[in-house]
């Protein structure tokens, strides 16, 4: 192209484009298929029918196709294009048109395109916050049995805890906890018994639950013992006394 630089500068852009295309062995149809540019635009460009061409970014894109496929300097083509009145100055700074068929980028996803180390830090921070919330959550005490009245002694209380349990007590005695569950024997006193369960979380925040159990077996045993005793040794009655023998008088 350097040897024809003087001749190029004295021709219109249409003449130059047609000349370099034919020299490269392209027909209009073949060049259109190879470059992806509509043949109507190619014909209009080579005829200098600039009014039939799209906007300048598209024109610069077409020049770029000619430059690559026909092995011609883009700067020289642009110079001739400006001289022909088709292109405006500062063309090197102009950008090619965006592909309207390309998948649009999402701004939110671009903002979240962060370094993997930052994602890891966010995941660790979220896990730590979750654990702190779990440790600070008040303990919930759930009893499996709902004793109100018991005829057995001792009774076995079973239940579970919801949340992190640092320690727990039943009527002041330490409870052994396995997988947040417990099983404890409780000796009852005759009558009303108040069962108190206390539990503390990691930060020693305390939860208390009370349960009332009435123990009645001692009273039943007393009544039964009294009845058995009365049947076994009855007191003498007036009827038995009337038939008792009278002593004979002394002579």
C-alpha positions in Angstrom: 0.0 0.0 0.0 3.0 2.3 0.6 3.8 2.4 -3.1 0.3 3.6 -4.0 0.0 6.1 -1.2 0.2 9.1 -3.5 -2.4 7.6 -5.8 -4.7 6.8 -2.9 -4.7 10.3 -1.6 -6.0 11.5 -5.0 -8.9 9.1 -5.1 -12.2 9.0 -3.2 -12.7 6.5 -0.4 -15.1 4.6 -2.6 -12.6 4.1 -5.4 -9.9 3.1 -2.9 -12.1 0.5 -1.2 -13.2 -1.0 -4.5 -9.7 -1.2 -5.7 -8.2 -2.9 -2.6 -11.1 -5.3 -2.5 -10.7 -6.4 -6.1 -6.9 -6.6 -5.6 -7.5 -9.0 -2.7 -9.7 -11.2 -4.9 -13.0 -10.5 -3.2 -16.4 -10.0 -4.9 -19.0 -8.0 -3.1 -20.9 -11.1 -2.1 -17.8 -12.9 -0.8 -16.5 -9.9 1.1 -19.9 -9.5 2.7 -20.0 -13.1 3.8 -16.4 -12.9 5.2 -16.7 -9.6 6.9 -20.3 -9.9 8.1 -21.1 -6.4 6.6 -24.3 -6.1 4.6 -23.6 -5.9 0.9 -25.8 -2.9 0.6 -23.5 -0.9 2.8 -20.4 -2.1 0.9 -22.0 -1.0 -2.4 -23.0 2.3 -1.0 -19.6 2.9 0.5 -17.8 2.1 -2.8 -20.1 4.4 -4.7 -19.5 7.2 -2.2 -23.2 7.2 -1.4 -22.5 8.3 2.2 -26.1 9.1 2.9 -27.0 5.4 2.7 -24.4 4.4 5.3 -25.1 4.0 9.0 -23.5 6.2 11.8 -19.8 6.9 11.9 -18.9 4.1 14.4 -20.3 1.6 11.9 -18.3 3.3 9.1 -15.1 3.0 11.1 -15.9 -0.7 11.7 -16.3 -1.3 7.9 -13.0 0.4 7.3 -11.4 -1.9 9.8 -12.8 -4.9 7.9 -11.3 -3.6 4.7 -8.0 -3.0 6.4 -7.8 -6.5 7.9 -9.1 -8.6 5.0 -7.4 -6.6 2.2 -4.1 -6.0 4.1 -4.4 -2.2 3.9 -3.3 0.4 6.5 -6.3 1.5 8.5 -4.7 5.0 9.0 -4.4 5.5 5.3 -8.0 4.4 4.7 -9.2 6.7 7.5 -7.2 9.7 6.0 -8.9 9.2 2.6 -12.3 8.8 4.3 -11.9 12.1 6.1 -10.7 13.8 2.8 -13.8 12.4 1.0 -16.1 13.9 3.6 -17.4 10.6 4.9 -15.5 10.4 8.2 -15.0 13.1 10.8 -11.7 13.8 12.6 -10.5 12.1 15.8 -11.6 8.8 14.4 -8.8 6.9 16.2 -10.6 7.8 19.5 -14.0 6.6 18.2 -15.2 3.2 19.4 -16.9 0.6 17.4 -20.6 0.1 17.9 -21.7 -2.4 20.5 -23.1 -5.7 19.4 -26.8 -5.5 19.9 -27.0 -9.3 19.9 -24.5 -9.7 22.7 -25.7 -10.8 26.1 -26.0 -7.7 28.3 -23.9 -7.5 31.4 -25.5 -7.1 34.7 -24.2 -4.3 36.8 -24.9 -6.0 40.1 -22.9 -9.1 39.1 -20.0 -6.9 38.0 -20.0 -5.3 41.5 -19.9 -8.8 43.1 -17.0 -9.9 40.9 -14.5 -9.9 43.8 -11.3 -11.7 44.7 -11.8 -15.2 46.0 -10.0 -14.3 49.3 -12.7 -11.6 49.9 -15.5 -14.1 49.3 -13.8 -16.4 51.8 -13.5 -13.6 54.4 -17.2 -12.8 53.9 -18.1 -16.5 54.4 -16.0 -16.7 57.5 -17.6 -13.5 58.9 -21.1 -14.8 58.2 -20.3 -18.1 59.9 -18.9 -16.4 63.0 -21.9 -14.1 63.3 -24.2 -17.2 63.0 -22.3 -19.0 65.8 -22.4 -15.9 68.0 -26.2 -15.7 67.5 -26.5 -19.4 68.3 -24.4 -19.1 71.5 -26.3 -16.0 72.7 -29.7 -17.5 72.1 -31.6 -18.2 75.3 -31.8 -21.9 76.1 -35.3 -23.6 75.7 -36.1 -26.5 78.1 -38.5 -29.2 76.8 -39.7 -32.0 79.1 -40.7 -35.3 77.5 -43.1 -36.3 80.4 -45.8 -34.1 81.7 -46.2 -35.4 85.3 -48.9 -33.8 87.4 -49.6 -36.7 89.8 -47.3 -39.6 90.4 -47.7 -42.9 92.3 -44.1 -43.9 91.8 -41.0 -42.8 93.6 -38.5 -42.0 92.3 -39.7 -40.6 88.9 -37.5 -40.2 85.8 -37.5 -36.9 84.1 -36.4 -36.8 80.5 -36.1 -33.8 78.2 -34.0 -31.8 75.8 -32.5 -28.3 75.4 -32.8 -26.1 72.3 -29.7 -23.9 71.9 -26.2 -24.1 73.3 -26.2 -25.3 76.9 -23.1 -24.5 79.0 -24.5 -26.2 82.1 -27.8 -27.3 83.7 -29.2 -28.2 87.1 -32.2 -30.0 88.4 -33.2 -28.9 92.0 -29.6 -27.7 92.4 -28.0 -30.9 91.2 -25.9 -30.9 88.1 -27.5 -32.6 85.1 -25.4 -34.8 82.7 -26.1 -33.6 79.2 -25.6 -35.8 76.1 -26.4 -34.3 72.7 -28.6 -31.7 74.3 -30.7 -34.3 76.0 -30.9 -35.3 79.7 -32.4 -38.1 81.9 -32.5 -37.6 85.6 -34.1 -39.6 88.5 -36.0 -37.5 91.1 -37.1 -38.6 94.5 -40.4 -37.1 95.6 -41.8 -36.2 99.0 -45.4 -36.9 99.9 -47.7 -34.2 98.6 -46.7 -31.4 96.3 -43.1 -31.3 94.8 -41.7 -28.4 92.9 -39.1 -29.5 90.3 -36.9 -26.6 89.1 -34.6 -27.0 86.0 -32.0 -24.3 85.3 -29.8 -24.0 82.2 -27.3 -21.4 81.1 -26.0 -20.6 77.6 -22.4 -19.8 76.5 -22.7 -16.2 77.9 -24.2 -17.5 81.2 -27.7 -16.2 80.4 -30.0 -18.3 82.6 -33.3 -20.0 81.7 -35.5 -21.5 84.5 -38.5 -23.9 84.2 -40.6 -25.2 87.1 -42.8 -28.3 87.2 -45.2 -29.3 90.0 -45.6 -33.0 90.7 -48.0 -34.4 93.4 -46.9 -37.7 95.0 -49.9 -39.6 96.5 -48.7 -43.2 97.0 -47.6 -42.6 100.7 -51.2 -41.7 101.6 -52.7 -44.7 99.9 -50.3 -47.0 101.7 -51.3 -45.5 105.1 -55.0 -46.0 104.4 -54.5 -49.6 103.3 -52.3 -50.4 106.4 -55.0 -49.0 108.7 -57.7 -51.1 107.0 -55.6 -54.3 107.2 -54.8 -53.6 110.9 -58.5 -53.2 111.8 -59.5 -56.4 110.0 -56.7 -58.4 111.6 -57.5 -57.3 115.3 -61.1 -56.2 115.8 -62.2 -54.5 119.1 -64.8 -56.4 121.3 -68.3 -55.3 120.8 -71.3 -55.0 123.2 -72.8 -58.2 121.7 -69.8 -60.3 122.6 -69.8 -58.8 126.2 -73.5 -59.8 126.8 -72.7 -63.5 126.3 -69.7 -63.5 128.6 -70.1 -66.1 131.5 -71.0 -64.6 134.9 -69.0 -65.7 137.9 -70.8 -68.0 140.4 -71.3 -66.6 143.9 -69.0 -67.9 146.6 -70.7 -70.2 149.3 
